[in-house]
Amino acid sequence: MCLPWTLRDVAAVTAMRRLRELGFGARMLAEPAAPYPVLATIAPRRWPAVFADWDRLAPYRQIGQWWELALRATVSASVKGTK
């Protein structure tokens, strides 16, 4: 099966990568709002960008195949065990 990717999709997976780099895990990303325990570790001046990235993912949370692929694609190398 082939999933077509648009520039909008690329922007969304880039947003997901940024959020994962800030410490938001796969289960957290599935939530409608950013969980406060992780948000509290981020400088408040960066919150608008976090919220914008979070909102960018909203339509994709309902597209299971895209969501799973994006989650796998945004796992960091250290988590995968390849530094």
Backbone as a chain_set.jsonl record, in Angstrom:
{"seq": "MCLPWTLRDVAAVTAMRRLRELGFGARMLAEPAAPYPVLATIAPRRWPAVFADWDRLAPYRQIGQWWELALRATVSASVKGTK", "coords": {"N": [[0.838, -1.17, 0.0], [0.489, 2.232, -0.73], [1.036, 5.359, 0.652], [0.116, 8.524, -0.154], [2.003, 11.557, 0.006], [1.789, 14.914, 0.864], [2.864, 18.379, 0.761], [1.744, 19.495, 3.013], [1.441, 17.247, 4.624], [4.117, 16.623, 5.077], [4.867, 18.874, 6.55], [3.364, 18.385, 8.828], [4.474, 15.962, 9.828], [6.986, 16.9, 10.378], [6.382, 18.688, 12.407], [5.533, 16.824, 14.287], [7.942, 15.512, 14.772], [9.406, 17.593, 15.982], [7.912, 17.918, 18.34], [8.252, 15.418, 19.53], [10.991, 15.522, 20.022], [10.975, 17.337, 22.057], [10.08, 15.852, 24.119], [7.555, 14.691, 24.149], [5.736, 11.773, 24.084], [4.565, 8.942, 22.092], [1.944, 8.13, 22.931], [1.14, 10.446, 24.249], [1.048, 12.275, 22.152], [-1.243, 11.508, 20.869], [-3.256, 12.625, 22.276], [-5.764, 15.25, 22.645], [-4.784, 17.645, 23.634], [-1.704, 19.165, 24.673], [0.064, 17.406, 27.115], [0.423, 18.597, 30.419], [2.594, 17.914, 32.245], [4.915, 17.507, 30.596], [4.861, 19.818, 29.079], [5.365, 21.693, 31.06], [8.075, 21.517, 31.379], [9.155, 22.933, 29.375], [10.252, 26.05, 28.157], [8.118, 28.779, 28.769], [7.975, 30.752, 26.741], [8.208, 29.285, 24.446], [5.88, 27.921, 24.209], [3.73, 28.835, 22.453], [4.637, 27.914, 19.924], [4.702, 25.175, 20.397], [1.978, 24.675, 20.847], [0.994, 25.378, 18.318], [2.218, 23.424, 16.709], [1.024, 21.2, 17.865], [-1.673, 21.591, 17.235], [-1.448, 21.402, 14.473], [-1.249, 18.703, 14.096], [-3.773, 17.724, 14.6], [-5.812, 16.938, 12.535], [-4.625, 14.628, 11.629], [-4.628, 12.735, 13.596], [-6.771, 11.121, 13.304], [-6.282, 9.547, 11.148], [-5.319, 6.58, 10.846], [-3.301, 4.947, 9.47], [-1.479, 6.845, 8.455], [-0.794, 8.125, 10.837], [0.469, 6.072, 12.362], [2.682, 5.504, 10.725], [3.991, 7.993, 10.737], [4.607, 8.201, 13.468], [6.469, 6.113, 13.735], [8.438, 7.013, 12.002], [9.423, 9.206, 13.329], [10.756, 8.444, 15.588], [13.501, 8.823, 17.69], [17.02, 8.339, 16.979], [18.469, 7.507, 19.217], [16.535, 6.269, 20.781], [15.875, 4.167, 19.147], [18.118, 2.706, 19.418], [20.364, 3.118, 17.948], [22.934, 5.037, 17.854]], "CA": [[0.0, 0.0, 0.0], [1.238, 3.475, -0.842], [0.391, 6.536, 1.22], [0.609, 9.737, -0.801], [2.438, 12.61, 0.921], [1.734, 16.282, 0.34], [3.67, 19.312, 1.555], [1.049, 19.626, 4.303], [1.797, 16.05, 5.397], [5.523, 16.775, 5.475], [4.869, 19.866, 7.625], [2.809, 17.743, 10.02], [5.444, 15.008, 10.385], [8.056, 17.734, 10.925], [5.853, 19.159, 13.693], [5.565, 15.678, 15.189], [9.342, 15.298, 15.153], [9.77, 18.631, 16.949], [7.25, 17.616, 19.609], [8.916, 14.249, 20.128], [12.29, 15.986, 20.519], [10.719, 18.062, 23.305], [9.754, 14.881, 25.157], [6.2, 14.152, 24.047], [5.743, 10.413, 23.577], [3.529, 8.545, 21.133], [0.607, 8.184, 23.559], [0.83, 11.855, 24.518], [0.716, 12.942, 20.888], [-2.604, 11.127, 20.48], [-4.2, 13.411, 23.075], [-6.181, 16.487, 21.987], [-4.023, 18.783, 24.156], [-0.37, 18.814, 25.166], [0.063, 17.106, 28.553], [1.128, 19.618, 31.176], [3.893, 17.533, 32.829], [5.989, 17.754, 29.64], [4.785, 21.24, 28.741], [5.965, 22.451, 32.157], [9.536, 21.466, 31.259], [9.503, 23.762, 28.218], [10.168, 27.484, 28.449], [6.818, 29.322, 28.358], [8.063, 31.513, 25.484], [8.124, 28.327, 23.342], [4.565, 27.286, 24.205], [2.934, 29.078, 21.237], [5.091, 27.023, 18.851], [4.247, 23.828, 20.772], [0.533, 24.617, 20.579], [0.794, 25.402, 16.864], [2.559, 22.082, 16.212], [0.008, 20.267, 18.363], [-2.868, 21.804, 16.41], [-1.154, 20.936, 13.112], [-1.441, 17.249, 14.07], [-5.167, 17.368, 14.888], [-6.523, 16.138, 11.53], [-3.923, 13.369, 11.365], [-4.887, 11.771, 14.668], [-7.865, 10.255, 12.856], [-5.838, 8.777, 9.974], [-4.508, 5.561, 11.487], [-2.109, 4.527, 8.736], [-0.551, 7.976, 8.429], [-0.349, 8.358, 12.209], [1.429, 5.029, 12.736], [3.902, 5.705, 9.946], [4.655, 9.204, 11.235], [5.191, 7.882, 14.776], [7.668, 5.302, 13.506], [9.444, 7.83, 11.307], [9.932, 10.266, 14.193], [11.462, 7.899, 16.76], [14.893, 9.261, 17.611], [18.033, 7.284, 16.817], [18.86, 6.98, 20.524], [15.471, 5.378, 21.209], [15.97, 2.983, 18.31], [19.304, 1.979, 19.818], [21.453, 3.37, 16.989], [23.397, 6.42, 18.085]], "C": [[0.891, 1.245, 0.0], [0.415, 4.611, -0.23], [0.953, 7.776, 0.534], [0.952, 10.792, 0.254], [2.402, 13.948, 0.208], [2.68, 17.156, 1.172], [3.061, 19.522, 2.934], [1.382, 18.442, 5.204], [3.232, 16.144, 5.916], [5.622, 17.784, 6.619], [4.35, 19.247, 8.924], [3.804, 16.76, 10.637], [6.646, 15.76, 10.953], [7.637, 18.283, 12.289], [5.891, 18.021, 14.714], [6.992, 15.425, 15.671], [9.783, 16.327, 16.19], [9.174, 18.332, 18.326], [7.893, 16.423, 20.306], [10.277, 14.634, 20.695], [12.146, 16.758, 21.829], [10.301, 17.124, 24.436], [8.349, 14.322, 25.131], [6.259, 12.778, 23.392], [4.562, 10.131, 22.662], [2.124, 8.635, 21.725], [0.186, 9.616, 23.83], [0.373, 12.565, 23.255], [-0.697, 12.615, 20.426], [-3.669, 11.915, 21.231], [-4.572, 14.712, 22.364], [-5.424, 17.726, 22.46], [-2.684, 18.287, 24.699], [-0.428, 18.562, 26.667], [0.953, 18.077, 29.331], [2.461, 19.157, 31.761], [5.08, 17.756, 31.876], [6.023, 19.237, 29.284], [5.483, 22.089, 29.809], [7.489, 22.455, 32.105], [10.058, 22.35, 30.129], [9.332, 25.226, 28.591], [8.838, 28.043, 27.934], [6.853, 30.115, 27.047], [7.948, 30.594, 24.269], [6.744, 27.681, 23.23], [3.74, 27.599, 22.952], [3.335, 28.162, 20.078], [4.658, 25.587, 19.128], [2.767, 23.682, 20.45], [0.237, 24.605, 19.081], [1.111, 24.029, 16.262], [1.501, 21.076, 16.635], [-1.259, 20.366, 17.516], [-2.665, 21.293, 14.986], [-1.401, 19.43, 12.989], [-2.901, 16.818, 14.198], [-5.846, 16.54, 13.798], [-5.896, 14.761, 11.302], [-4.169, 12.323, 12.441], [-5.972, 10.78, 14.277], [-7.483, 9.373, 11.669], [-4.826, 7.748, 10.458], [-3.23, 5.192, 10.769], [-1.06, 5.633, 8.709], [0.059, 8.159, 9.806], [0.717, 7.346, 12.614], [2.757, 5.198, 11.995], [4.686, 6.916, 10.456], [5.289, 8.95, 12.602], [6.476, 7.082, 14.613], [8.8, 6.135, 12.891], [10.081, 8.871, 12.223], [10.55, 9.74, 15.488], [12.928, 8.274, 16.623], [15.846, 8.085, 17.502], [18.421, 6.693, 18.158], [17.799, 6.019, 21.073], [15.529, 4.075, 20.427], [17.183, 2.131, 18.691], [20.464, 2.133, 18.854], [21.898, 4.811, 17.124], [24.29, 6.902, 16.981]], "O": [[1.925, 1.278, 0.666], [-0.757, 4.792, -0.561], [2.15, 8.045, 0.634], [0.27, 10.904, 1.273], [2.914, 14.096, -0.902], [3.228, 16.7, 2.176], [3.784, 19.708, 3.912], [1.583, 18.61, 6.407], [3.513, 15.783, 7.058], [6.383, 17.57, 7.562], [4.853, 19.561, 10.003], [3.958, 16.734, 11.858], [7.26, 15.299, 11.915], [8.446, 18.335, 13.216], [6.243, 18.237, 15.874], [7.214, 15.154, 16.851], [10.453, 15.983, 17.163], [9.845, 18.475, 19.348], [8.059, 16.422, 21.526], [10.675, 14.124, 21.742], [13.087, 16.824, 22.619], [10.179, 17.553, 25.584], [7.983, 13.546, 26.013], [6.77, 12.633, 22.281], [3.678, 10.969, 22.483], [1.214, 9.162, 21.085], [-0.981, 9.968, 23.663], [-0.569, 13.358, 23.281], [-1.287, 13.38, 19.664], [-4.845, 11.881, 20.868], [-3.787, 15.225, 21.566], [-5.418, 18.746, 21.771], [-2.556, 17.139, 25.126], [-0.915, 19.408, 27.417], [2.091, 18.339, 28.943], [3.402, 19.95, 31.777], [6.152, 18.159, 32.328], [7.095, 19.837, 29.2], [6.12, 23.092, 29.487], [8.127, 23.307, 32.723], [11.268, 22.493, 29.955], [8.37, 25.592, 29.267], [8.474, 27.804, 26.783], [5.86, 30.145, 26.32], [7.628, 31.059, 23.175], [6.47, 26.971, 22.263], [3.096, 26.692, 22.425], [2.476, 27.688, 19.335], [4.289, 24.861, 18.206], [2.349, 22.69, 19.853], [-0.667, 23.903, 18.63], [0.371, 23.529, 15.414], [1.123, 20.201, 15.856], [-1.842, 19.353, 17.131], [-3.607, 20.805, 14.362], [-1.722, 18.938, 11.908], [-3.228, 15.662, 13.929], [-6.422, 15.501, 14.122], [-6.565, 13.839, 10.836], [-3.937, 11.137, 12.209], [-6.073, 9.707, 14.871], [-8.279, 8.542, 11.233], [-3.623, 8.01, 10.478], [-2.171, 5.128, 11.394], [0.124, 5.371, 8.922], [1.271, 8.327, 9.941], [1.757, 7.725, 13.152], [3.827, 5.049, 12.586], [5.909, 6.858, 10.587], [6.39, 9.431, 12.87], [7.467, 7.356, 15.291], [9.97, 5.964, 13.234], [11.168, 9.368, 11.927], [10.836, 10.524, 16.394], [13.532, 8.071, 15.57], [15.512, 6.966, 17.891], [18.679, 5.493, 18.243], [18.139, 5.055, 21.76], [15.266, 3.004, 20.974], [17.259, 0.96, 18.32], [21.436, 1.381, 18.92], [21.279, 5.708, 16.551], [24.763, 8.038, 17.021]]}, "num_chains": 1, "name": "protein.A"}
